[in-house]
Amino acid sequence: MSCIVAKDIMHPRVSLHAKTPGQELVERLMSPYPALPVVDDDLRVIGVVSEYDVFTALKEGRTIHEFSAESLMTCGHAEHGVCDTPVTVTPNTTIEDIVDLFISRNISILPVVENGKLVGIIPRKNIINALAEKGFWKEHEFRKRV
């Protein structure tokens, strides 16, 4: 088991407020992140908006003036779009569990939550970037597990 956890690879808190209008949402998604968590006034994660959510809105014929973060967000569960328990991790979630979530949920970012509030995000790219960082990963962590 690796000793690398979410807080070792997360970016500081980056998010969209639920009421973020379409124009601002699109501008914020021009960042290096393929998706951003959506938060309420108390910084509780209520969903995630991805580039694909914007594509879906465009395919439906909606303009940027016809959607907001709240209207596009999903929760990371394949069976539905919005729910009370979006997929998140804690600062101490292991790298193995994080990778498992990326694969099983086919998501592009994971919000990191502590005491019910957003404290950071982990884009998939952070895992790849960490692999390239010399000395960050211990060689024994890559040995084939049997």
Backbone as numpy.savetxt, mean C-alpha at the origin, in Angstrom:
# Nx Ny Nz CAx CAy CAz Cx Cy Cz
13.80 -17.76 9.74 12.95 -16.57 9.74 13.84 -15.33 9.74
13.46 -14.39 8.96 14.21 -13.15 8.82 13.96 -12.24 10.03
14.92 -11.40 10.31 14.72 -10.41 11.36 14.35 -9.05 10.76
14.12 -9.01 9.46 13.71 -7.77 8.79 12.20 -7.63 8.93
11.77 -6.46 9.37 10.35 -6.20 9.59 9.94 -4.93 8.85
8.64 -4.67 8.83 8.07 -3.56 8.07 8.75 -2.22 8.35
9.01 -1.93 9.62 9.59 -0.63 9.94 10.98 -0.43 9.35
11.66 -1.53 8.96 12.98 -1.44 8.35 12.93 -1.00 6.88
11.79 -1.20 6.24 11.72 -0.93 4.80 10.59 0.01 4.40
9.82 0.50 5.36 8.67 1.36 5.02 9.12 2.79 4.73
8.29 3.48 3.96 8.45 4.91 3.75 7.59 5.62 4.79
7.95 6.83 5.15 7.11 7.57 6.10 5.69 7.72 5.56
4.81 8.09 6.45 3.39 8.19 6.12 3.15 9.06 4.88
2.53 8.47 3.87 2.10 9.15 2.65 0.69 8.66 2.41
-0.25 9.57 2.18 -1.63 9.12 2.04 -2.48 10.13 1.29
-3.72 9.72 1.05 -4.75 10.58 0.49 -5.87 10.66 1.52
-6.44 11.83 1.70 -7.63 11.92 2.54 -8.81 11.40 1.73
-9.79 10.84 2.39 -10.95 10.25 1.71 -11.62 11.23 0.75
-11.63 12.51 1.09 -12.32 13.52 0.28 -11.44 14.12 -0.82
-10.23 13.60 -1.01 -9.34 14.13 -2.04 -10.03 14.05 -3.40
-10.20 15.20 -4.08 -10.86 15.19 -5.39 -9.98 14.59 -6.48
-10.60 14.19 -7.56 -9.94 13.51 -8.67 -8.70 14.19 -9.19
-8.74 15.49 -9.42 -7.59 16.22 -9.96 -6.39 16.07 -9.04
-6.58 16.32 -7.75 -5.48 16.21 -6.79 -5.03 14.75 -6.64
-5.97 13.83 -6.67 -5.65 12.40 -6.56 -4.70 11.98 -7.68
-5.02 12.37 -8.90 -4.19 12.02 -10.05 -2.80 12.64 -9.91
-2.74 13.89 -9.45 -1.44 14.53 -9.25 -0.62 13.79 -8.19
-1.25 13.35 -7.13 -0.54 12.64 -6.06 -0.07 11.26 -6.52
-0.81 10.63 -7.44 -0.40 9.33 -7.96 0.73 9.44 -8.98
1.14 10.66 -9.32 2.28 10.86 -10.20 3.58 10.71 -9.41
3.48 10.33 -8.15 4.62 10.08 -7.28 5.25 8.74 -7.63
6.30 8.35 -6.93 6.92 7.04 -7.21 6.06 5.86 -6.76
4.94 6.13 -6.09 4.10 5.05 -5.57 2.97 4.70 -6.54
2.75 3.40 -6.79 1.68 2.99 -7.71 0.30 3.04 -7.08
0.24 3.29 -5.78 -1.02 3.38 -5.05 -0.75 4.15 -3.76
-1.81 4.66 -3.16 -1.68 5.37 -1.89 -2.82 4.97 -0.96
-2.53 4.87 0.35 -3.61 4.57 1.28 -4.55 5.76 1.41
-5.80 5.47 1.69 -6.81 6.50 1.91 -7.11 6.50 3.42
-7.07 7.68 4.02 -7.29 7.81 5.45 -8.46 8.74 5.75
-9.01 8.56 6.97 -10.05 9.47 7.44 -9.40 10.60 8.24
-10.21 11.42 8.90 -9.68 12.55 9.66 -8.76 12.13 10.81
-8.91 10.90 11.29 -8.10 10.40 12.41 -6.90 9.59 11.96
-6.56 9.64 10.67 -5.45 8.90 10.06 -5.64 7.39 10.10
-6.89 6.93 10.23 -7.18 5.50 10.14 -7.28 5.14 8.65
-6.65 4.04 8.28 -6.69 3.59 6.89 -8.07 3.02 6.60
-8.70 3.56 5.56 -10.03 3.07 5.18 -10.03 2.43 3.79
-8.90 2.48 3.11 -8.79 1.87 1.79 -7.49 2.26 1.11
-7.40 1.90 -0.16 -6.23 2.21 -0.98 -6.73 2.58 -2.38
-6.10 3.58 -2.99 -6.39 3.93 -4.38 -5.13 3.66 -5.19
-5.30 2.88 -6.27 -4.16 2.55 -7.13 -4.35 3.17 -8.51
-3.29 3.10 -9.30 -3.39 3.54 -10.69 -4.48 2.76 -11.41
-4.62 1.47 -11.09 -5.65 0.65 -11.73 -7.06 1.11 -11.38
-7.25 1.62 -10.17 -8.56 2.16 -9.80 -8.91 3.37 -10.66
-7.91 4.20 -10.96 -8.12 5.35 -11.85 -8.44 4.85 -13.26
-7.70 3.83 -13.74 -7.97 3.27 -15.06 -9.40 2.73 -15.15
-9.85 2.08 -14.11 -11.21 1.54 -14.07 -12.23 2.67 -14.18
-12.00 3.76 -13.47 -12.91 4.92 -13.55 -12.92 5.49 -14.96
-11.75 5.58 -15.58 -11.69 6.09 -16.96 -12.42 5.16 -17.92
-12.25 3.87 -17.73 -12.94 2.89 -18.58 -14.46 3.02 -18.43
-14.91 3.39 -17.25 -16.34 3.59 -17.00 -16.83 4.92 -17.57
-15.92 5.72 -18.12 -16.30 6.99 -18.72 -16.33 8.15 -17.75
-15.79 7.97 -16.57 -15.77 9.04 -15.57 -14.58 9.96 -15.81
-14.75 11.24 -15.55 -13.66 12.20 -15.66 -13.07 12.44 -14.27
-11.94 13.13 -14.20 -11.33 13.39 -12.91 -12.20 14.26 -12.02
-13.18 14.93 -12.60 -14.10 15.76 -11.82 -15.26 14.95 -11.27
-15.31 13.67 -11.62 -16.43 12.82 -11.19 -16.02 11.74 -10.19
-14.80 11.80 -9.69 -14.42 10.83 -8.66 -13.55 11.47 -7.60
-13.48 10.79 -6.47 -12.62 11.19 -5.35 -11.93 9.94 -4.84
-11.01 10.10 -3.92 -10.31 8.94 -3.35 -11.33 7.96 -2.76
-12.30 8.49 -2.05 -13.32 7.67 -1.40 -14.13 6.84 -2.39
-14.40 7.41 -3.55 -15.24 6.70 -4.53 -14.46 5.66 -5.34
-13.12 5.73 -5.31 -12.31 4.78 -6.08 -11.66 3.70 -5.22
-11.53 3.95 -3.93 -10.71 3.08 -3.07 -11.24 1.66 -2.97
-10.29 0.74 -2.76 -10.60 -0.65 -2.47 -9.89 -0.98 -1.16
-10.10 -2.20 -0.67 -9.52 -2.54 0.63 -8.43 -3.60 0.56
-8.19 -4.17 -0.61 -7.15 -5.18 -0.75 -7.65 -6.60 -0.68
-8.93 -6.77 -0.41 -9.53 -8.11 -0.43 -10.14 -8.33 -1.81
-9.85 -9.45 -2.42 -10.30 -9.72 -3.79 -11.81 -9.81 -3.91
-12.49 -10.23 -2.85 -13.92 -10.49 -2.94 -14.80 -9.24 -2.93
-14.25 -8.09 -2.57 -15.04 -6.86 -2.56 -14.14 -5.64 -2.63
-14.77 -4.49 -2.91 -14.01 -3.28 -3.07 -13.71 -2.53 -1.79
-14.70 -2.32 -0.95 -14.51 -1.52 0.26 -15.04 -2.32 1.44
-14.32 -2.28 2.55 -14.77 -3.00 3.75 -14.24 -2.30 4.99
-14.59 -2.83 6.14 -14.15 -2.23 7.40 -12.73 -2.63 7.80
-12.15 -3.60 7.10 -10.83 -4.09 7.48 -9.89 -4.14 6.27
-9.39 -2.97 5.83 -8.45 -2.99 4.71 -7.20 -3.77 5.08
-6.51 -4.30 4.07 -5.28 -5.06 4.30 -4.19 -4.09 4.72
-3.64 -4.32 5.91 -2.55 -3.50 6.46 -1.57 -4.42 7.18
-0.44 -3.87 7.55 0.54 -4.58 8.38 0.94 -3.66 9.53
1.62 -4.23 10.52 2.14 -3.44 11.63 3.64 -3.20 11.40
4.24 -2.30 12.15 5.68 -2.06 11.99 6.53 -3.30 12.24
6.02 -4.28 12.97 6.79 -5.48 13.29 6.43 -6.70 12.44
5.63 -6.51 11.39 5.31 -7.61 10.48 6.58 -8.03 9.74
6.83 -9.33 9.67 8.06 -9.83 9.04 8.02 -9.67 7.53
9.21 -9.63 6.96 9.35 -9.53 5.51 8.66 -10.70 4.80
8.73 -11.89 5.39 8.09 -13.06 4.78 6.58 -12.86 4.69
5.98 -12.34 5.77 4.53 -12.10 5.75 4.16 -10.99 4.77
5.02 -10.00 4.66 4.78 -8.90 3.72 4.81 -9.42 2.28
5.82 -10.21 1.95 5.91 -10.78 0.60 4.70 -11.68 0.33
4.31 -12.48 1.30 3.13 -13.34 1.14 1.88 -12.52 0.82
1.70 -11.40 1.50 0.54 -10.55 1.23 0.60 -9.95 -0.17
1.78 -9.48 -0.59 1.91 -8.94 -1.94 1.52 -9.98 -2.98
1.95 -11.21 -2.77 1.67 -12.26 -3.75 0.21 -12.71 -3.67
-0.27 -13.01 -2.48 -1.63 -13.57 -2.34 -2.73 -12.56 -2.67
-2.50 -11.30 -2.38 -3.53 -10.27 -2.61 -3.32 -9.52 -3.92
-2.17 -9.70 -4.56 -1.85 -8.99 -5.80 -2.05 -7.48 -5.62
-1.41 -6.96 -4.59 -1.51 -5.53 -4.29 -0.16 -4.86 -4.52
-0.18 -3.54 -4.66 1.06 -2.84 -4.98 1.67 -2.09 -3.80
0.88 -1.81 -2.77 1.43 -1.20 -1.56 0.74 -1.80 -0.34
1.42 -1.71 0.78 0.84 -2.12 2.06 0.93 -0.95 3.02
-0.21 -0.49 3.55 -0.16 0.52 4.60 0.38 -0.12 5.89
1.19 0.64 6.62 1.72 0.19 7.90 0.98 0.98 8.98
0.34 0.25 9.90 -0.53 0.86 10.90 -0.06 0.51 12.31
-0.06 1.52 13.17 0.28 1.30 14.58 -0.73 2.06 15.42
-1.30 1.38 16.40 -2.34 1.96 17.26 -3.49 2.54 16.44
-3.84 1.84 15.34 -4.97 2.25 14.51 -4.69 3.36 13.54
-3.48 3.91 13.52 -3.17 5.04 12.64 -2.06 4.70 11.65
-2.14 5.29 10.48 -1.13 5.10 9.44 0.20 5.69 9.89
1.27 4.88 9.81 2.61 5.37 10.14 3.57 5.27 8.96
3.19 4.53 7.91 4.06 4.40 6.75 3.43 3.52 5.68
4.13 3.37 4.57 3.68 2.49 3.50 4.87 1.69 2.98
4.55 0.52 2.47 5.57 -0.31 1.83 5.12 -0.60 0.41
5.73 0.05 -0.58 5.46 -0.33 -1.97 6.24 -1.61 -2.29
5.76 -2.38 -3.24 6.49 -3.60 -3.65 7.93 -3.28 -3.99
8.15 -2.15 -4.61 9.48 -1.75 -5.05 10.47 -1.67 -3.89
9.99 -1.39 -2.68 10.89 -1.33 -1.53 11.55 -2.68 -1.27
10.84 -3.76 -1.54 11.41 -5.09 -1.36 12.55 -5.29 -2.35
12.31 -4.93 -3.61 13.33 -5.07 -4.65 14.52 -4.17 -4.34
14.26 -2.93 -3.95 15.35 -2.01 -3.62 16.18 -2.52 -2.44
15.54 -3.11 -1.45 16.25 -3.64 -0.30 17.15 -4.82 -0.70
16.69 -5.61 -1.67 17.51 -6.72 -2.16 18.84 -6.22 -2.72
18.81 -5.06 -3.35 20.00 -4.50 -3.99 20.92 -3.80 -3.00
20.45 -3.54 -1.79 21.25 -2.81 -0.82 22.26 -3.74 -0.16
23.50 -3.52 -0.43 24.58 -4.39 0.06 24.59 -4.42 1.59
24.59 -5.63 2.13 24.65 -5.81 3.57 23.32 -5.73 4.29
22.25 -5.34 3.60 20.94 -5.23 4.25 20.36 -6.60 4.56
20.50 -7.50 3.59 19.98 -8.86 3.75 21.14 -9.79 4.07
20.99 -10.61 5.03 22.02 -11.57 5.40 21.97 -12.75 4.43
23.14 -13.22 4.03 23.23 -14.31 3.05 22.46 -15.54 3.51
22.51 -15.87 4.79 21.82 -17.08 5.26 20.31 -16.99 5.08
19.76 -15.79 4.92 18.32 -15.64 4.73 17.88 -16.07 3.33
18.83 -16.25 2.43 18.49 -16.64 1.07 18.69 -18.13 0.80
19.21 -18.85 1.77 19.39 -20.28 1.56 18.04 -20.94 1.40
17.99 -21.89 0.55 16.75 -22.60 0.27 16.22 -23.25 1.55
14.97 -23.00 1.81 14.33 -23.60 2.97 13.72 -24.93 2.58
13.96 -25.93 3.40 13.40 -27.26 3.12 12.48 -27.70 4.23
